[in-house]
């Protein structure tokens, strides 16, 4: 295994010269112009674990999907500043830097939507980081590619049991979104490939979420794959009865991540992943909320427990008014980037959880074969969407666009 991918030294050297060094220089230039100083640049995500996904194009490795970075600075950079830094870094390597989540109707292009994701942690905050999946992986499986390598020592020690169960649920929320995002009325070759990529990534997230639920975890996809294979049938007997081959599917997804191979029917893998994520999502909801109804859990039970690990860091307190502040933020983003919509302001419970419901119902609509049940799920998606974003008609493709739009605009708040 190499430093950034499984392909070894030659590919690593090429990625450093053609991509990583240019990104670091772009970071330094922008941060300096903003009168800040970078203490360290940390490569996070797949490439920081030696598991980066690349395509070999004309004999040269081209990173697929995104790069993930943290920069450690003396003082916190604002989100608007990070957006500028991210965009310039993407440009420096010849990529578009857009995030497809914010453009759900756009034709997907791997270069246009290749995104250099950059987040900032002030040095003084390293000792106080929440015990989340992201920071667990940052602590135990990332690379300082510029600056002081000792910054990782400042992050508190964590165990798998420290990771909140909300983290596993958040993983599943994100994959419900990308599963719906991957569904199109028609497909270009690029759109077929990203649909395959997201379908396989869904299996990686199923593995991550279930390991978190089991209070067992590992910082890399390779290690998680091995651990999940060992514990699945014993620790999840009910789920094993429904999806006995899930470890094999996770293993296949891990192999795909390490070495991309798009020679599979995009519809078949998406349909298979859809059935499995719906099963695991409903199982996880029941385990975490003790409710057999996804709607009841998202509306009435999770608002009291889901946000606890997050709001303290984002807003400074985690009791109920903090959720209302998120609704105010979402309504503000809606007014600027979609249309003025007041309904989110009439509830204290955060609309972020309610936004998940239409995604779930629309995917249930796609999975269901009986017309009567399909009509029910479409109606539920329509009714739920009307409380979080303006909706003009009860038609699947319109509801898909509005659901994805709501999700993308809500998560521009960057709760994490």
C-alpha positions as CSV (number, residue, x, y, z in Angstrom):
1,X,0.0,0.0,0.0
2,X,1.3,3.5,-0.8
3,X,1.2,6.7,1.1
4,X,-2.0,8.1,-0.5
5,X,-3.4,5.1,-2.6
6,X,-2.7,1.4,-3.0
7,X,-0.8,2.0,-6.2
8,X,2.5,2.8,-4.5
9,X,5.4,5.2,-4.8
10,X,5.2,6.4,-8.4
11,X,1.5,7.4,-8.0
12,X,2.2,9.0,-4.7
13,X,5.0,11.1,-6.2
14,X,2.8,12.2,-9.1
15,X,-0.1,13.1,-6.7
16,X,2.3,15.2,-4.6
17,X,3.7,17.1,-7.5
18,X,0.6,17.6,-9.6
19,X,-2.0,18.1,-6.8
20,X,-1.0,18.2,-3.2
21,X,2.0,20.6,-3.4
22,X,-0.1,23.0,-5.5
23,X,-3.0,22.9,-3.0
24,X,-0.7,23.6,-0.1
25,X,0.8,26.6,-1.8
26,X,-2.6,27.9,-2.7
27,X,-3.7,27.5,1.0
28,X,-0.6,29.4,2.2
29,X,-1.1,32.2,-0.3
30,X,-4.8,32.7,0.6
31,X,-4.4,32.3,4.4
32,X,-1.5,34.8,4.4
33,X,-3.6,37.3,2.4
34,X,-6.2,37.0,5.1
35,X,-3.6,37.8,7.8
36,X,-3.5,34.4,9.3
37,X,-0.8,31.8,9.7
38,X,-1.0,28.1,8.9
39,X,0.5,25.9,11.6
40,X,-0.2,22.6,9.8
41,X,-2.0,21.2,6.8
42,X,-3.6,17.8,7.5
43,X,-4.7,15.5,4.7
44,X,-7.8,13.8,5.8
45,X,-10.2,11.3,4.2
46,X,-9.2,8.5,1.8
47,X,-6.0,10.0,0.6
48,X,-4.9,10.7,4.2
49,X,-5.3,7.0,5.0
50,X,-3.6,5.6,1.9
51,X,-7.0,4.7,0.5
52,X,-7.5,7.5,-2.0
53,X,-9.7,6.7,-5.1
54,X,-8.0,7.5,-8.4
55,X,-8.8,6.9,-12.1
56,X,-5.9,6.0,-14.4
57,X,-6.5,8.4,-17.4
58,X,-4.0,8.2,-20.3
59,X,-1.6,6.4,-17.9
60,X,-1.8,9.1,-15.2
61,X,-3.6,8.9,-11.9
62,X,-6.4,11.4,-11.5
63,X,-8.1,11.7,-8.1
64,X,-11.8,11.0,-8.1
65,X,-14.5,12.9,-6.2
66,X,-12.5,15.1,-3.7
67,X,-9.6,15.9,-1.4
68,X,-10.3,16.5,2.3
69,X,-8.1,18.8,4.4
70,X,-7.9,20.4,7.8
71,X,-5.8,23.5,8.3
72,X,-4.6,24.3,11.8
73,X,-4.3,28.0,12.4
74,X,-3.8,30.4,15.4
75,X,-7.3,31.9,15.0
76,X,-10.5,30.5,13.5
77,X,-11.2,31.3,9.8
78,X,-14.8,32.2,8.8
79,X,-16.8,29.9,6.6
80,X,-16.8,32.5,3.8
81,X,-13.0,32.6,3.9
82,X,-12.8,28.8,3.8
83,X,-15.1,28.8,0.7
84,X,-12.6,31.2,-1.0
85,X,-9.6,29.1,0.0
86,X,-11.4,25.9,-1.2
87,X,-12.3,27.4,-4.6
88,X,-8.8,28.7,-5.3
89,X,-7.2,25.4,-4.3
90,X,-9.5,23.5,-6.7
91,X,-8.6,26.0,-9.4
92,X,-4.9,25.5,-8.7
93,X,-5.2,21.8,-9.8
94,X,-7.5,22.5,-12.7
95,X,-10.7,21.4,-11.0
96,X,-14.1,23.2,-10.8
97,X,-14.4,23.1,-7.1
98,X,-18.2,22.9,-7.0
99,X,-20.2,20.7,-4.7
100,X,-22.9,18.7,-6.5
101,X,-25.1,18.8,-3.4
102,X,-25.8,22.4,-4.1
103,X,-26.6,21.8,-7.8
104,X,-28.8,18.7,-7.8
105,X,-30.2,19.4,-11.3
106,X,-26.8,19.9,-12.9
107,X,-25.2,17.4,-15.3
108,X,-22.5,15.7,-13.3
109,X,-18.9,16.2,-14.5
110,X,-16.1,14.7,-12.4
111,X,-13.7,17.7,-13.1
112,X,-16.3,20.4,-12.6
113,X,-17.5,18.9,-9.4
114,X,-14.2,17.9,-8.0
115,X,-14.0,19.7,-4.7
116,X,-11.1,20.5,-2.4
117,X,-12.9,20.4,1.0
118,X,-11.0,22.5,3.6
119,X,-11.9,23.0,7.2
120,X,-10.2,25.0,9.9
121,X,-9.3,24.2,13.5
122,X,-7.6,26.8,15.7
123,X,-4.6,25.3,17.5
124,X,-6.1,26.1,20.9
125,X,-9.3,24.1,20.0
126,X,-7.5,20.8,19.2
127,X,-7.5,19.7,22.8
128,X,-11.3,20.3,23.0
129,X,-12.5,18.5,19.9
130,X,-15.7,16.5,20.1
131,X,-15.4,12.8,20.1
132,X,-16.9,12.2,16.6
133,X,-16.1,9.8,13.8
134,X,-14.4,12.6,11.9
135,X,-12.1,13.6,14.7
136,X,-11.4,9.9,15.6
137,X,-10.2,9.4,12.1
138,X,-8.3,12.7,12.1
139,X,-6.5,11.6,15.3
140,X,-5.6,8.1,14.3
141,X,-5.5,8.0,10.5
142,X,-4.5,11.2,8.7
143,X,-1.3,12.8,7.4
144,X,0.3,16.1,8.2
145,X,1.7,17.0,4.8
146,X,2.9,20.5,5.7
147,X,3.9,22.2,9.0
148,X,4.2,20.8,12.5
149,X,3.4,17.1,12.6
150,X,2.9,17.2,16.4
151,X,-0.5,18.9,16.1
152,X,-2.2,15.5,16.0
153,X,-0.8,14.8,19.5
154,X,-3.0,17.7,20.7
155,X,-6.2,15.9,19.8
156,X,-7.6,14.0,22.8
157,X,-7.4,10.2,23.0
158,X,-10.6,8.5,22.0
159,X,-12.0,5.0,22.0
160,X,-14.6,3.6,19.6
161,X,-17.1,3.7,22.4
162,X,-16.7,7.5,22.7
163,X,-18.2,8.1,19.3
164,X,-21.9,9.2,19.6
165,X,-24.6,7.0,18.0
166,X,-25.8,10.2,16.3
167,X,-22.7,9.9,14.2
168,X,-23.8,6.6,12.7
169,X,-27.2,8.1,12.0
170,X,-25.7,11.2,10.3
171,X,-23.7,8.8,8.1
172,X,-27.0,7.2,7.0
173,X,-28.7,10.6,6.4
174,X,-25.9,11.6,4.1
175,X,-26.1,8.4,2.1
176,X,-29.9,8.7,1.7
177,X,-29.2,12.0,0.1
178,X,-26.5,10.8,-2.3
179,X,-28.6,7.8,-3.2
180,X,-31.4,10.1,-4.3
181,X,-28.9,12.5,-5.9
182,X,-27.6,9.6,-8.0
183,X,-31.0,8.9,-9.5
184,X,-31.7,10.7,-12.8
185,X,-34.2,10.7,-15.6
186,X,-31.4,10.0,-18.1
187,X,-27.7,9.4,-17.7
188,X,-24.4,10.5,-19.3
189,X,-21.4,8.2,-18.8
190,X,-20.1,10.5,-16.1
191,X,-23.5,10.3,-14.2
192,X,-23.5,6.5,-14.5
193,X,-20.0,6.4,-12.9
194,X,-20.8,8.7,-10.0
195,X,-24.0,6.8,-9.4
196,X,-21.9,3.6,-9.1
197,X,-19.4,5.4,-6.9
198,X,-22.1,6.7,-4.5
199,X,-23.8,3.3,-4.4
200,X,-20.6,1.6,-3.3
201,X,-19.9,4.4,-0.8
202,X,-23.3,3.6,0.7
203,X,-22.0,0.2,1.7
204,X,-19.0,1.7,3.4
205,X,-21.3,4.0,5.4
206,X,-23.5,1.1,6.4
207,X,-20.4,-0.6,7.8
208,X,-19.3,2.6,9.6
209,X,-22.7,3.2,11.1
210,X,-23.2,-0.3,12.3
211,X,-19.7,-0.5,13.9
212,X,-20.5,2.8,15.7
213,X,-23.8,1.3,16.9
214,X,-21.9,-1.7,18.1
215,X,-19.4,0.5,20.0
216,X,-16.6,-0.8,17.8
217,X,-14.8,1.1,15.1
218,X,-11.5,1.5,13.2
219,X,-10.1,4.6,11.5
220,X,-9.7,3.2,7.9
221,X,-12.0,1.5,5.4
222,X,-9.6,-1.4,5.2
223,X,-9.6,-2.0,8.9
224,X,-13.4,-1.5,9.2
225,X,-14.0,-4.0,6.5
226,X,-12.0,-6.7,8.3
227,X,-13.7,-5.9,11.7
228,X,-17.2,-5.9,10.2
229,X,-16.7,-9.3,8.6
230,X,-15.7,-10.7,12.0
231,X,-18.6,-9.3,14.1
232,X,-21.6,-9.0,11.8
233,X,-23.4,-12.3,12.2
234,X,-22.8,-12.5,15.9
235,X,-23.5,-8.9,16.9
236,X,-26.4,-8.2,14.4
237,X,-28.3,-11.5,14.2
238,X,-31.6,-9.8,13.2
239,X,-30.0,-7.8,10.4
240,X,-27.9,-10.8,9.3
241,X,-31.2,-12.7,8.8
242,X,-32.4,-9.9,6.5
243,X,-29.1,-9.2,4.7
244,X,-26.8,-12.2,5.2
245,X,-24.4,-11.1,2.5
246,X,-23.8,-7.6,3.8
247,X,-20.1,-8.2,4.8
248,X,-19.4,-9.5,1.3
249,X,-21.0,-6.3,-0.2
250,X,-18.9,-4.1,2.2
251,X,-15.8,-6.0,1.1
252,X,-16.6,-5.5,-2.6
253,X,-17.2,-1.7,-1.9
254,X,-13.9,-1.5,-0.1
255,X,-12.1,-3.1,-3.0
256,X,-13.9,-0.7,-5.4
257,X,-12.8,2.3,-3.3
258,X,-9.2,1.2,-3.4
259,X,-9.2,0.4,-7.1
260,X,-12.0,2.0,-9.1
261,X,-13.7,-0.3,-11.6
262,X,-16.9,1.0,-13.1
263,X,-17.7,-2.1,-15.2
264,X,-21.0,-2.8,-13.5
265,X,-24.5,-1.9,-14.4
266,X,-25.3,1.4,-12.6
267,X,-29.0,0.6,-12.1
268,X,-28.4,-2.9,-10.6
269,X,-25.9,-1.7,-8.0
270,X,-28.0,1.3,-7.1
271,X,-31.2,-0.8,-6.7
272,X,-29.2,-3.3,-4.5
273,X,-27.7,-0.5,-2.4
274,X,-31.2,1.1,-2.1
275,X,-32.8,-2.0,-0.6
276,X,-29.9,-2.4,1.8
277,X,-29.7,1.2,3.1
278,X,-33.5,1.3,3.7
279,X,-33.2,-1.9,5.7
280,X,-30.3,-0.7,7.8
281,X,-31.7,2.8,8.2
282,X,-34.9,1.5,9.6
283,X,-33.0,-0.9,11.8
284,X,-30.7,1.9,13.1
285,X,-33.7,4.2,13.8
286,X,-35.4,1.5,15.9
287,X,-32.2,0.8,17.8
288,X,-31.4,4.4,18.6
289,X,-34.9,5.7,19.3
290,X,-36.9,2.6,20.2
291,X,-39.5,3.5,17.6
292,X,-40.6,1.4,14.7
293,X,-41.8,4.5,12.8
294,X,-39.2,6.6,11.0
295,X,-41.5,9.6,11.0
296,X,-42.2,9.4,14.7
297,X,-38.5,9.0,15.5
298,X,-37.4,12.0,13.3
299,X,-40.2,14.3,14.5
300,X,-40.8,13.4,18.1
301,X,-37.9,11.5,19.6
302,X,-34.6,12.3,17.9
303,X,-34.9,16.1,18.4
304,X,-34.3,15.4,22.1
305,X,-31.2,13.3,21.6
306,X,-29.6,13.6,18.1
307,X,-28.1,17.1,18.4
308,X,-26.5,16.7,21.8
309,X,-23.0,16.0,20.5
310,X,-23.0,18.8,18.0
311,X,-24.7,22.0,19.2
312,X,-22.3,22.6,22.1
313,X,-19.4,23.0,19.6
314,X,-21.4,24.9,16.9
315,X,-23.4,27.3,19.0
316,X,-22.1,27.0,22.5
317,X,-25.1,25.3,24.2
318,X,-27.2,22.3,23.4
319,X,-30.6,22.8,24.8
320,X,-33.7,23.3,22.7
321,X,-33.4,27.0,21.7
322,X,-30.1,26.1,19.9
323,X,-32.2,24.0,17.4
324,X,-34.3,27.1,16.7
325,X,-31.2,29.0,15.8
326,X,-30.5,26.4,13.1
327,X,-34.0,27.0,11.7
328,X,-33.3,30.7,11.6
329,X,-30.1,30.0,9.7
330,X,-31.9,27.7,7.3
331,X,-34.7,30.2,6.6
332,X,-32.0,32.8,5.9
333,X,-30.3,30.6,3.4
334,X,-33.6,29.8,1.8
335,X,-34.4,33.5,1.3
336,X,-31.0,34.1,-0.3
337,X,-30.7,31.1,-2.5
338,X,-34.2,29.7,-3.2
339,X,-37.3,31.7,-2.0
340,X,-38.6,33.3,1.1
341,X,-40.3,30.6,3.2
342,X,-41.5,31.2,6.7
343,X,-42.7,27.8,7.9
344,X,-39.4,26.6,9.4
345,X,-39.6,29.5,11.9
346,X,-42.9,28.2,13.4
347,X,-41.2,25.3,15.2
348,X,-38.4,24.9,17.7
349,X,-37.4,21.4,16.5
350,X,-34.6,21.6,13.9
351,X,-35.9,21.2,10.4
352,X,-32.8,19.3,9.5
353,X,-34.3,16.1,10.8
354,X,-37.6,16.7,9.0
355,X,-35.7,17.2,5.7
356,X,-34.6,13.6,6.0
357,X,-38.1,12.4,5.9
358,X,-38.9,13.3,2.2
359,X,-35.6,11.8,1.1
360,X,-36.6,8.6,2.9
361,X,-40.2,8.6,1.4
362,X,-39.0,9.3,-2.1
363,X,-36.5,6.4,-1.9
364,X,-39.2,4.2,-0.5
365,X,-41.3,5.2,-3.5
366,X,-38.5,4.1,-5.8
367,X,-38.1,0.8,-4.0
368,X,-41.8,-0.1,-3.7
369,X,-43.5,-2.1,-6.5
370,X,-47.1,-1.8,-5.5
371,X,-48.8,1.3,-6.9
372,X,-51.0,1.9,-3.9
373,X,-48.0,2.0,-1.6
374,X,-46.0,4.1,-4.1
375,X,-48.8,6.7,-4.1
376,X,-48.7,6.7,-0.3
377,X,-45.0,7.4,-0.1
378,X,-45.3,10.1,-2.8
379,X,-48.0,11.8,-0.8
380,X,-46.0,11.6,2.4
381,X,-43.0,13.1,0.7
382,X,-45.1,15.9,-0.7
383,X,-46.7,16.7,2.7
384,X,-43.3,16.7,4.6
385,X,-41.6,18.9,2.0
386,X,-44.3,21.5,2.2
387,X,-43.2,22.2,5.8
388,X,-39.5,22.9,4.9
389,X,-39.4,24.4,1.4
390,X,-41.8,25.7,-1.3
391,X,-43.3,23.0,-3.4
392,X,-45.4,23.5,-6.6
393,X,-46.7,20.1,-7.5
394,X,-46.9,16.4,-6.4
395,X,-44.7,14.8,-9.0
396,X,-41.7,12.6,-8.3
397,X,-39.0,14.5,-10.2
398,X,-40.1,17.9,-8.9
399,X,-40.2,16.5,-5.3
400,X,-36.8,15.0,-5.8
401,X,-35.4,18.3,-6.9
402,X,-37.0,20.2,-3.9
403,X,-35.9,17.6,-1.4
404,X,-32.3,17.7,-2.6
405,X,-32.4,21.4,-2.7
406,X,-33.6,21.6,0.9
407,X,-30.9,19.2,2.1
408,X,-28.1,21.1,0.2
409,X,-29.2,24.5,1.5
410,X,-29.6,23.2,5.1
411,X,-26.2,21.7,5.2
412,X,-24.6,24.8,4.0
413,X,-24.8,25.8,7.7
414,X,-22.0,23.2,8.3
415,X,-23.1,21.8,11.6
416,X,-19.9,19.9,11.6
